[in-house]
Structure formats: structure tokens, C-alpha cells
Amino acid sequence: MIDKNVKILVVDDNELIRTLFRLSFKKIPEIELYEAENGSEGLKQFEELNPDIVFTDIMMPGEIDGINLCKQIKASVHKCLVILISAKGQQSDIDLGMAAGADLYKVKPLSPKDLINIATEVISKN
């Protein structure tokens, strides 16, 4: 399924969503999973960890929401895939996310199988 080690950072203020990621990826030894509760913490961890993929919610409390986090990651020297996950599923929301530089935009809810398929798909393409 995944033939190389991959660092994934999940940025979401919802503990249940972060738990979903943990449970989804816990049996895949090639994936190192990291978590952040908000955009500011996510940006700090991004800079420290240099992950391969960042899954980020759009609506989060604090100074940096998911759209701004995506823009800052994409402006970085370190290349990283950004997957926006949001309950906002209107075309205008998707367009905004893609204009910010997102590699994918997925609408919640997502199942463990969805998360594994998304990660596997983007890893195999890069």
C-alpha cells in the first residue's frame, strides 16, 4: 500500500477528528502521525517536522485558519501536500481552498477508509 515512510500532520481543533486520524493510520507503520489543535500550532509543527502531507480543517479558532495555513505552507521552501478538510462543501468554498494552493479539498465527514485512500493516492502520485 505505502512503500516509504511518510510524515502526516493533522491540524484540527476537534479532538474526535484527530482521533479518527490516529485510529485510521495506527496500523500503518510507514506513517508517522503528528497533531496540532490550531493553525498557529500547526504552522510551528510544520516548520519543525517538514511533513510530507498536512491535513487541515478550514474553520479553526485563533489567528490562523486552514486557508491561511495552506497559503503559508505553500509559500514555504519545504514542499508539502496540503489537503483541506471541511464541513463547508459549497463550490465557492472549494474554489477558495484550491485558490489558496490546496492539493485536495475533501468535505467532511470522512471515514477511516477515505483517509487511508486519500493518503495512499497522494503519496503514490508524488
Secondary structure, DSSP 8 states (H G I E B T S, - for coil): ---S-EEEEEE-S-HHHHHHHHHHHTT-TTEEEEEESSHHHHHHHHHHH--SEEEEES--SSS--HHHHHHHHHTSSS--EEEEEES--SHHHHHHHHHTT-SEEEES---HHHHHHHHHHHHHH-
